[in-house]
Amino acid sequence: MKKVLILGGGFAGIQSAIELQKSKKLEVTLISDRDYLYIYPISIWIPVHKKEFDDVKVSLYEIQKKYPFKLIIDNVTEIQSAQNKVICNNHTIIYDYLIVAFGADKMQHKGLENTLSICGKPEVSIAIRNKLDELITLGTGKIAIGFGGNPKDKSAVRGGPAFELIFNIHNMLKNKKIRDNFELTFFAPMEEPGARMGKNSLEMLDKMFDKFKIKKRFGKKIVEFQKNNVVFEDNTNLEADFIMFIAAASGHSVLKKSDLPLTEAGFIKIDDFGLVENSKNVYAIGDIAAIQGYDWVAKQGHIAELMGRNAAYNILETEKNSEKRKGYNQHLNILCVMDTGNGAAFVFRNNKKAFIIPMPIVGHWLKKGWGHYSKLTKIGRFPRLPGV
């Protein structure tokens, strides 16, 4: 039986492992540096005490019970695709097919250690909560929330969680009746952060900032993060007692010790089917892959899962000597339920249309329901609904 090795226990890697294991035609091994799947889209509720850390985790061992792939908890250090070999801290593994799905690193801004990120390591969400709790105990403070872009790959941006977090913080402070004691500022280097979601979404975001009395600092390159201070290229500063910043993605450090073809931004070059350029047996999916498409494209979890399913399908079809393949490009879109803490907005964009639908109250519960659904489907306790 041929061996498929999957690197990464996120949305993309787990979906590949599930689909391949269902076939029972290949020996599937998954390597992850942690023993749980972290559901990032609902981690925004940890800092505002609407979720506990364990509520946002799904044990890989629990997923493995339903889909018994081989699971190894280890850190990948090198990929040698010419030898069909992956080297880890404690293992060296030979494969017939490789799926690289271990996500990306973050761009390293000067002074980034003076910030915390809701899209960083999972445990950072608790540090954000603790910092907010400190300010709430003081009863006053300045909070700055922002995100950055990668000029070498525009798809590597992740701004949605920043919008959601600042709206949730506003809502939490309002419920505690101390909102007027806090200054909230949203910052980003682009002129129109959120523009990739479409004109209507951009207009609604602007109205929400005004309605919630959230200040804006847009259009200036970030030079440095200092303690309690963001420095911009025009020598202006943004003072804050707490800075949450989501740096744009960049190529993973492990790829520096690999023989895989990379873009200037450090992502793995692939074709529409996820197959690595000039390879017959290596796939790259999710954030680690260089996604080609429209200028508004952003890397999201549902696209990562789609790429995971496609990689599994394409490997199985290859084994059948079939020419059938599935690609990701025709399915590219932006899709999210942007939560505000007491409501949400449904955002959608593809190459034909873009719209946003406000969903007061019900939208918040819809996203919470999706969180439960996501966990249950991963462990096989609820059937996967088509397109969800």
N, C-alpha and C positions, 0 to 999 in steps of 0.2 A: 504494500500500500504506500503510495507516494505521500510525502510529508509537506504540509503547508505550515510555515512559521509566520505568526502575526506579531508585530512589535507595537505594543500600545494597548492600554485598557480603557480607552475613551470610547465615545460614541461610534467612531468609524471602525476601530479594531474589534470591539465587542460585536457589532453587527456582522462583520465578516466571519467571526468565529461561530456565531449562531447559525448563519446561513450555510456555512460549510459543514458544520457538525450535523445539521439536519439531513444532509445528503448521505452521510455514513459511508462515503466513498474515498475519503482521504483522512490521513492522520493529522489532526489539527493541534498545534501548540501555540499558546498565547503567552507572551512575556510582557509583564507590566512592572513598573517600579513601585506600585502600591496595590494593595489587595482589595481595592474597591473602585467602582465606577462612580465618579462624582458628577452629579447632575447640575452643571453650572447655571443653566437658565433659572433655576429656583434658588440658587445660593444668595440672591439679592435679599432674601428675607431673613438670613441669619443675622446681619447687623442690626436689624430692627426688631428682633425677638419674635418674628412670626414663624421661624423654623429653627430647630436645633441642628447642630452639625450632623448628627447621625441621621436626621430626616432626609438629608441631601445625598446620602451615600447608598450604594447598592453593593453588597459584598460580591466579589468575583466568584467566591466559592459557592454562593447561592445560585448564581447564574450557571456555574459549572455543574451543579446538581441536575439541572434540567437539560443542559447541553454539555455532555461530559468531554469537553476538550481538555487537553493537558495544560495545566497552568503553572507557570514559573514566575515567581516574584524575584526580580533581579534588575540590574541596571545595564542597559546596552551600552557598550563602549566603542564598538567598531563594526562596520558592515563591509564585508569583502564579497561583493556580488559575483566577481569573476570566479571565485572558488565556491560559490553557493554556501557561504559561511557567515555566521554572526557571532561576535565575541561579546560576552557579558562579564561582569565582575567575577561570577562564580560558575559560568557555563560557556561552552563553545558548542554551537549547534549547526549542523548541516541540514540543508533543506532542499526540496525540489521546487517549491514556490515560496516567494517571500512577499509579505504585505507590510509595508512600512506605514504605521499609523500612530506614531507616538507624539503627534502634535508639534508645536513650534516653540522656539524661545521668544523672548521679548527684546525689543530694541533697548539698548542701554543708554539712557539719557544721563547726563551729568547730574549727580545728586539724587538719583532715583531711589536710593536707600532712605530718603526722607519722605517717601510716599508709601502708601499701601494700595494694593490692587485687588478688586473683587474678581478679576480674571487671572489672578496669580495662583500660587500654590493654595490648595483648598483651605489649609489651616489659617491662611491670612484673613479669611472671612471672620474668624473669631477675634483676631486682633483689631479689625475694623469695628466690630461690635464693642469691644472693650474701650476703644478710644472714644466712640460716640457716647458710651455710658459715662465716661469721665467728664465729658463736656456737659452732659445732661445733669450730672450731679452738681457741677459748678453753676448751672442754670443759664449760661450764656456762652457764646463762642462764634467763631468764623469758620465755616466749612467750605472747602473748595473741592469740586468734583470735576474731572475732565478725562479726556482721552486724546491719543495722538495718532498720527498716520505714518505710513512707510512710503516715502517718495519713490522707492524702487518697486513697490508692489501695492497698488491701491486697494486690492482685495484683502490685504492683511490687517485692516482696521476692525476694531470691535467697539462700537460706541453705544449700542443698545443698553447694555447693563449699566453704563454710567448714567444715562437718562433715567432708567428705572430706579436706580439707587437714590438719586437726588430727589425724585418725586416721592419715594417711600420715606426718606428722611423727613421731608417737608410734612408728610401726612402724620408721621409719628410725633413730631414736635407739636403739630397742631392739636393732636389728640391729648397731648400732655399739657396743652394750654401755655406753652412757652415758645411758640414759633416766633413771636415778635422779638424775642431776646437773641435770636440767631440770625446771622448773615449767611445766606447760601449763595454761592457763585459757581456757575458752570463755565468751564474754559476749554478751549480747543484751538489748535493752530490754524485750522481751516476757516475760511470766511463763512461757510454755511454748514456747520456740523449737522449731520442728519440728512443732507441733501440727497444722498444715494437712495433714500427711501421714497423719494418723489416730492414734487412741489407741494402737494396737499399735506403730506406729513410734515414737511418743513414749516409750513404756515401754522399748522396746529401746534407744533412744538413751541414756536415763537409765542403763540397765544398762551400756552400753558406756563411758560417762563414768566410772562407778565402777570398772569392771574395768581400764580403762587409767589410772586415777588422774589423771583430768583434772578440775581444779577448775571450778566453775560460778559465774557472776555473772549472774543473770537478774532481770528485772522492774524495773530502774531505768533511767530515761531518761538517755541520754548527753548531758552538757552540753558537754564539750570534750575534744579530744585534745591532750595536751601531749607534748613529747618524753619518751618512756619512761613515759607515764602516761595513763590514761583516767579522766576525772572524771565522776562520776554525780550525779544531781540531789539525793541525800541527803548530798552533800559527802564521800562515800567515794571512794577512789582504787583503781585497779588498776595496780600498777607492772609494767612489762615492758621488757625489752631490745629487743623487737621486737613491733610491733602490726600484724596483718593484719586489715583491716576492709572488709567489702563493704557499701557504702552502698546504700540502696534506690534504685530508678530514679525519675527525674523527667522531665518533658517536655524534649525536645531544644531547645537554644538557637536553632537555625535556625527553629523554629516561631514564635518571637517576631516574625520577619519573614515571616510568611505570612498568608494569609487563610483558613486552615482552622479549623474549629470545634474548640475544645479544652475538655477538662474542667478542673476546678479544679486537678488535679494536673499539667496541662500535656500530657496525652495526646490524640491525635486521636479525635474521636467518630466511631464507625462503626456500621453495622448488622451483622447476623449474617453477611452475605456479604462483609464487609470494605469495603463501599462507604462512603465518607465522607459524613457527614450532609449532606443538601441538595446532594449532588453526583451527577452521572450518569457521570462518567468518572475519578474519583479514588478510589483504594483506599489504605488504610493497614493494614499487617500487621506482625506481630511485636511487639517491645517498645514501639514507638512508638504502638501502637494502644491505645485504652481498651477492654479486654476486659470484657464483662459476663457475669456468671454467679454461681457459688456463692461463699460467703465464704471458701472454702479455695483458690480458684483462684490459681495462680502462673504467671507467664510463663515458658515453657520452650521450648527449641529445637525439639522435635517439634511443638508447637502452632504455632510460627512457620512451620515448613515446611508444615504443613497449610494454614495461611492463605495461604501462597504458591501452593500448588497450586490452592486455591479461587479466588484472585484471577485466575489465568491462565484457569481454566475459565470463570469468570463473564464475563470479557472476551470470550472466544471465543464463548460462547453469546449475548452481547449482539450481536456482529457477525453472528450468524446470524438475528437477530431472534427468538430463542428466549426463552421465559420460564423455562427451566431455570436453577437456581442451586444452589450448594453453600454451606452455612454451617459455622461452626466450633463453635457452641454445643453441639450434641449430642455433639461429640467431646471436650469439655473433660475433662481428667484430669490427675493428677500421675503421672508415670512416670519412674523413674530407677533406675539401678544405682549405689548409693552405695558407693563404693570405700573400703577401709580400708588398702590397701597390700599386704595378704596375703590378702584375701578381699573380700567385698562383701555387700550386702543388696539384694534386689529390692523396690522400693517402688512400690505402685500405689494410686491412689484415684480414684474417680469419684463420681457422685451416688448410686450404689447400694451400693458396697462400698469397703473400704479394708483393705489388708493389707501385710505385710512378710515376706519370705522370706529367712532367712539363707542365704548361699552361701559357706561357707568355701572358700578357695583358688580354686575354679572361678569364683567371681564376679569375682575380679580379672582372670582371663584372659578372661572373657566381655566385660568392659568394654574390655579391650585389643583384643579381636577386633572389637568394634563400632567402635572408632577407625579401624582399618584399613578396615573395611567402608564407613564414612562417607566416607573419602577416595576410595576406589576407585569408589564409586557416583557421586560428584560429577564425576569425569573420564570416566565412561562405561566403565570397565573391568570393572565387575561389575554385574549386573542388580539393580535395586531390588526388595527383597522386600516384599510387601504388608504394611503395618502396621509396618514397621521403619524 
